[in-house]
Amino acid sequence: MTGTPEAPTILVVDDEPSILRALRAGLEARGYRVVAAVTGQQAIDVTALEAPSLVVLDLNLPDLDGVEVCRRIRGWTDVPIVVLSAEGSESRKVLALDEGADDYVTKPFSMPELLARIRVALRHRPVPGADGERPEQAVLVVGDVRVDVARHQVTVAGRAVDLTPKEFAFLALLARWPGRVLTHRTILREVWGPDYGTETQYLRVYASQLRKKLDDDPERPRLVTEPGVGYRLLAPASRGEPRDPGEPGSPAPPPPAGSAASPTV
């Protein structure tokens, strides 16, 4: 199945033929249209020509560093980018996120996990304004969280929440990019100022305070911590509707007794 003209187009960028084949098969089986690139420059060219709905980008490419590819693509488009990175490369993931990537998946990964991340990124992709730019919004809504930037007010399921100025700025920044991982450095510089970047203890304290005030459910959190990387804000699943396995903030269900684990790529 190769998708329909209306199906989202996913650009997969990886120089390993076996991974390209597996990703193409898995994505096309779900109805996505898939285009592929095996070098960084080809990825940049295809992004410009095809205008894909989302890019799956391996960070280890033969010609250009994947972080540089991310930086160049982000120079003209807000297309969601999900990066693939090797285990133990936290600094590379953080660098890619700082350069505009929306999410990351660590190799080896399961196809259900990657599909869940893709669904989240597509759900929260920006809608261009009339001039092609991302519109600035005075009111930000993520699930049942409503952030009125103009009035400096926050409600959760209609309940008013009293936040300090820093708490409000932290939440508003995450709400402006729902579903996207914002790194510690990005949040610190945007909320505390350009002289900050390493004071992650501030974020732990403020994230804890925000969770209490938002009355976050640990099983279905709105404010999700990505250990060693940063934070993201998600719309919690509706009551009685479980998250997709592998979706950020969702505990992975154990496989049924006697069954094999999901295959990894």
C-alpha positions in Angstrom: 0.0 0.0 0.0 1.6 3.3 -1.0 -1.0 5.7 0.3 -3.3 8.1 -1.5 -2.7 11.6 -2.8 -4.4 12.9 0.3 -2.3 10.8 2.7 0.4 12.5 4.7 3.8 12.3 3.0 6.7 11.1 5.2 10.3 11.8 4.1 12.6 9.1 5.5 16.2 10.0 5.6 18.6 7.1 6.3 21.6 5.6 4.5 21.0 2.1 5.8 19.0 0.1 3.1 17.6 -2.3 5.7 16.2 0.5 7.9 14.8 2.3 4.8 13.0 -0.8 3.7 11.6 -1.5 7.1 10.4 2.1 7.6 8.9 2.2 4.1 7.0 -1.0 4.7 5.8 0.0 8.1 4.7 3.5 7.1 3.0 2.5 3.8 1.1 -0.3 5.6 -0.5 2.5 7.7 -1.5 4.5 4.6 1.3 7.0 4.6 3.0 8.1 1.3 6.8 7.6 1.7 9.6 9.3 -0.1 13.2 8.4 0.8 16.6 10.1 0.9 20.0 8.6 1.7 22.1 11.7 2.1 21.7 15.0 3.9 21.8 17.1 0.7 19.2 14.9 -0.9 17.0 15.3 2.2 17.2 19.1 1.9 16.4 19.0 -1.8 13.4 16.5 -1.4 12.0 18.6 1.5 12.1 21.7 -0.8 10.5 19.9 -3.8 8.0 17.5 -2.1 7.0 19.6 0.9 6.5 16.5 3.1 4.1 16.4 6.0 6.9 15.1 8.3 10.6 14.2 8.1 12.1 11.1 9.8 15.8 12.0 10.0 18.8 9.9 10.9 21.5 11.9 12.5 24.4 9.8 11.1 24.5 10.6 7.3 27.4 10.1 4.9 27.7 13.7 3.6 26.2 16.2 6.1 25.7 15.9 9.9 22.0 15.3 10.6 22.0 18.2 13.0 23.1 20.5 10.1 20.4 19.0 7.9 17.9 19.8 10.6 19.2 23.4 10.9 19.0 24.0 7.2 15.5 22.6 6.8 14.3 24.6 9.8 15.6 27.7 8.0 12.6 27.9 5.8 9.9 25.4 7.0 8.1 24.3 10.2 7.7 20.7 8.9 7.8 18.4 11.9 11.2 16.5 12.2 11.6 13.3 14.2 15.2 12.4 14.5 16.7 8.9 14.9 19.8 8.6 17.1 22.0 5.9 18.5 21.8 4.9 22.1 23.8 6.9 24.5 24.0 10.1 22.4 22.0 12.4 24.6 24.1 15.4 23.6 23.4 14.8 20.0 19.6 14.5 20.6 19.7 17.8 22.6 21.6 19.5 19.9 19.2 18.4 17.2 16.2 19.5 19.3 17.9 22.9 19.9 18.2 23.2 16.1 14.5 22.7 15.6 13.7 18.9 15.7 10.4 18.1 17.2 11.0 14.7 18.7 13.5 11.9 18.8 13.5 8.1 18.8 16.6 6.1 20.0 17.8 3.2 17.9 17.0 0.3 18.1 13.3 1.3 18.2 10.0 -0.5 17.8 7.7 0.5 14.9 4.8 1.1 17.2 6.9 3.6 19.1 7.9 5.5 16.0 4.4 5.5 14.6 3.1 7.0 17.9 5.7 9.7 17.8 4.8 10.5 14.2 1.1 10.7 15.0 1.8 13.2 17.9 4.0 15.3 15.6 1.5 15.4 12.8 -1.4 16.2 15.2 0.5 19.2 16.5 2.1 20.5 13.3 1.7 24.2 12.8 -1.0 25.6 10.5 0.4 28.4 8.3 -1.3 31.8 8.2 -2.3 33.6 5.1 1.3 34.8 4.6 2.7 31.3 5.1 4.1 32.0 8.6 3.1 30.3 11.8 0.4 32.5 13.3 0.9 34.1 16.7 -1.9 33.1 19.0 -3.2 35.2 21.9 -5.0 32.1 23.3 -3.2 28.7 23.4 -5.2 25.5 23.9 -3.7 22.1 24.5 -6.3 19.6 25.5 -8.1 21.0 28.5 -5.4 23.6 29.2 -6.2 27.1 28.0 -3.5 29.7 28.2 -4.7 33.3 27.6 -1.4 35.1 26.8 -3.0 38.5 26.5 -4.8 38.3 29.8 -2.1 36.3 31.6 -4.7 33.7 32.6 -4.7 29.9 32.7 -7.6 27.5 33.1 -7.6 23.7 33.3 -11.0 22.1 32.4 -12.6 25.5 33.1 -10.9 25.9 36.5 -8.8 29.0 37.0 -5.2 28.3 37.9 -3.1 30.9 39.7 0.5 30.9 38.4 3.6 33.0 39.1 5.1 34.9 36.2 7.8 32.4 35.6 5.4 29.4 35.9 3.1 31.2 33.3 6.0 31.9 30.9 7.2 28.2 31.2 3.7 26.9 30.5 3.0 29.3 27.7 6.2 28.4 26.0 5.4 24.7 26.0 1.8 25.4 25.0 3.0 27.4 21.9 4.7 24.2 20.7 2.4 21.3 21.9 3.8 17.9 21.6 7.3 19.1 20.8 10.3 18.5 23.1 11.8 21.8 24.2 15.3 21.4 25.6 16.4 22.6 29.0 18.6 25.3 27.3 15.7 26.5 25.1 13.4 26.8 28.1 15.9 28.5 30.3 16.9 31.1 27.7 13.3 31.8 26.7 11.9 32.1 30.2 14.9 33.2 32.3 17.0 35.0 29.7 20.0 34.6 27.4 22.5 34.3 30.3 20.9 31.0 31.4 21.3 27.6 29.9 22.6 25.1 32.5 20.5 25.7 35.6 18.3 22.7 35.1 17.5 22.6 38.9 15.2 25.6 38.2 13.2 23.6 35.7 12.8 20.7 38.0 11.3 22.9 40.7 9.0 24.8 38.4 7.9 21.6 36.6 6.9 20.1 39.9 5.0 23.2 40.9 3.2 23.3 37.5 2.2 19.6 37.8 0.6 20.3 41.2 -1.3 23.3 40.0 -2.4 21.6 36.8 -3.5 18.6 38.9 -1.6 16.3 36.6 -2.4 12.6 36.6 0.8 10.6 36.7 -0.8 8.0 34.5 -1.8 10.5 31.8 0.4 13.5 32.3 0.1 16.8 30.5 3.6 18.0 31.4 6.0 15.2 30.3 9.7 15.1 31.3 12.2 13.7 28.8 15.1 12.7 31.1 18.3 14.5 30.3 16.7 16.4 27.4 13.8 18.7 28.3 10.0 18.9 28.6 6.9 18.8 26.4 3.2 19.6 26.9 0.6 17.0 25.7 -3.2 16.8 25.6 -4.0 13.9 27.9 -6.0 11.1 26.5 -9.8 11.4 27.0 -11.2 9.6 30.0 -11.4 6.0 29.1 -9.3 6.4 26.0 -5.8 5.0 26.5 -2.8 6.5 24.9 -1.2 4.8 22.0 1.7 2.5 23.1 4.9 4.4 22.6 3.3 7.8 22.7 5.2 10.3 24.9 3.9 10.1 28.5 2.3 6.7 28.0 3.6 3.7 29.9 4.4 0.9 27.5 2.0 -2.1 28.2 3.7 -5.5 28.8 3.3 -8.0 25.9 0.7 -10.7 26.5 1.9 -13.8 28.2 3.7 -16.1 25.8 4.0 -13.5 23.1 7.1 -12.0 21.6 8.0 -8.4 22.1 7.4 -5.9 19.2 10.1 -6.1 16.6 12.7 -3.4 16.7 14.3 -1.5 13.8 
